[in-house]
Amino acid sequence: MLKFTDNPPMLPSMVRSVADFSADWWVAHTKARNEKALAHELNGHGIGYYLPMVERVKMSGGRKRRMMLPLFQSYVFFCGGPDERYAALATDRVCQVIPVADQSKFVGELTAVEKAIASKLELDLNPFAVVGKRCRVIAGPLQGVTGTIIRRDNRTRLVLWITMLGRGASLEIDADLLEPVDSFDEQ
């Protein structure tokens, strides 16, 4: 069994952004707690991937520990064709590989998540459907990002969705930085 002491990079070092990949995207539904190990193995095989992670503080043995945790538990996104799909399945860390039907929409959603993580704003996982207004950020590090607005504890939060997973991540945002998005004008 392979042991990895360090976190894998969220993206392979050869790329700067999920938008830089030219191959088709796939969603790997991993076995429990295998996201980082799969990312290490994909990286070792030269397969492009994206593993969005956020820093969390956990108490363990009476001590605070900082750790990077996958934003979408049990999911890693990777690029390639049938050979790369087979290589991911051959790691024995994947339960299922899901094809992405709408590649451009998916890349847009991953890019929004990537921008939010890079902004160092605190993200919370939103594993349920949210009904609300679609808005676009008009200024700041998330300028151009589109998401759904929710309210929690009287604070405005923007939810960034990965439609294929039926999940999203939310972050607190100043309502003055938002403009409504018409349904025909979303991307």
Summary of the structure (lengths in Angstrom):
residues: 187
radius of gyration: 16.9
end to end distance: 43.2
largest distance: 52.2
contacts: 514
relative contact order: 0.16
helix: 25%
strand: 36%
